[in-house]
Amino acid sequence: MNKTILPFANESESLGIGDLTIDNRTDRVSIYGSIDLTRDKGGLEHARILKAVLDKVVQALETERNLPDKIAPPDMPDEVANPFQ
């Protein structure tokens, strides 16, 4: 199993597990979508991949010496006009 990311290392890694997406950033790891961890070999593989990613995130956070209480939310893009109207 080599499907994982190096948390907080870059702004370019993304991993898909089922319909779940994990995006890597230098200040956060975003997890969105959905996944069914089915009671079969596929579900076990998905669970192992997800666990490996979360274990790496926890390990990276636990090794931070000056972890802040909270970081600012990500910048939201400015609203743009709909070009189709």
N, C-alpha and C positions, 0 to 999 in steps of 0.2 A: 504494500500500500504506500504509494508515494504522492497521493493527492492531498496536499496541504499547502499552507502559506507560511511565510515568516512574518508574524504579526508586527505591525508598526514599522516595517522595514522600508516600505516604498509606497508610492501612490498608483501602482499599476497592476498589482496582482488581484485576480478575481478567481473564485472557485465556485463551480456549480455542483450541487448534490441534489439530485432530483429536481424539484422546482425551487429549491433554496439557493440563494446567491450569497456569497460571502465576499465582500469587497475590502481590500486592504488599503489603509491610509496610514500616514505617519502619526496621526493623533487619535485614530479610532479604527475599529474593525466593525463594519456594518454587515448585519445579517438580516436578510429579508426574503420573503416568499414563503413557501410551505413545503413540507416534506412528510411523507408517510413512512414511518419506520415499520415496515411490514414484518410479519413473523415468518420470514424466509431468508434465504441466503443473501438476496439483494438488500433486504432490510438490515441485516447484520452488517453488511459492507458499508451501507450508508451511515449506520450508527457509529461504526469504527472510524470512518473518515471525519464525521462531525466531532466525535470525542477527541480525536487527535488534534484537530484545529483548536477546539476550546481548551484543551490541555496546554497547547503552546501559548494561547492568549493569556491564560492564568499564570503560566510560568514567566512570561515576559512582564506582566504587571507586578508580580511578586518580587522580581529582581530590580525594579525601579527604586532608586534611592529617594528621590524627591517627588513622589507621586502626589499631584495636587488633589485637593478635595473634589474639585469639579473643573471640567474644561468648558469653554464656550461652545454653544451649539454650532454646527457647520453653517457657513454662509449660504443663504438661499439665493438662487439666481434671481435677478430682476425680472419682473413680468414683462413679456414682450407682446406686441400687438399680433393678433392672429393674421397671417398673410393671406388667408383664404376667405376673409370677409370683405 
